[in-house]
Amino acid sequence: GIRKFSDKETLPVWLEKGGYKTGLFGKYLNDYDQLNPYIPPGWTTWVAFDDKNGLYFDYKLNINGKSKSFGDKEKDYSTDVLAEEAVQFIKKSKEPFFVYYAPHAPHGVPKPAPRDLKNCKKLGVPRNPAFNEDNVSDKPSWMKKLPKLNKVQIKDVDEEYDNKICTLHAVDRAVDDIIKALGTKRNNTAIFFLSDNGFAFGNHRWDTKACAYEVCVGVDMVISYPPLTKGKKVTDQFGLNIDLAPTILDLAGLPIPSSVDGKSLVPLLRDLETKIHDNFLIETYNNDIEPPGEDYGIRNDQYKY
């Protein structure tokens, strides 16, 4: 049967019980503003967006139970503010600790940091065969109904693509600052770098997310842990978001609850040929089509159904 979600059994709770200091910096869940100022169990330090406000400027953060407003000055840029909070947490915490850094960039209407505007390049969406596809007769019924993007729409998609990339300059700096803050602790720290979904940007005439195509569901995951990943490069084996909790617990030497859906990726980190999953389930909900609907699929290493 379907179990009701309980935030009393989550990764930060399990880590805290194992002696970890835990810190969240950025986005928690969609609609967290309806729970704010509630702080879920397991978090030693809590610096969370109030979702109903801005993403980059003019936003509020719940900082350990107290609301703090930020304006539209350069110093208020959310990616930078959250990075500094994470850095201070690292510098003040004794080992072991767990940092969850979740900036909004490149979500929403992307706004690059003011200092990066001069570095924003006009790249435009790569013009691969799927971009603004001519023939969609072999596509799902909802996609067959999509008209080709016009010149104005293509210009908008290119601009959004470029601006989203430009917001990541600040994320790059944040990652650099966090790694520098680790100092020698870096040698015994696992870093996971990933995103929640891809974006179509005009592929198959579709310009957002919520599609079952690789451009939406295929997201790179980078894991760096010096004792296990030094010198290793790339594998096309599957790593899923449900694998994060058991992998982190495994690396921390803590028990993995039987209730988790995923598997530890530690065997894959030891040997890039190790297969953790033969296939995985794809679930998307698309409310931008008429009528709104759900997509389900199965993906293995060669096919998608």
Disulfide bonds with the S-S distance in Angstrom:
Cys120-Cys166 1.84
Cys211-Cys216 2.14
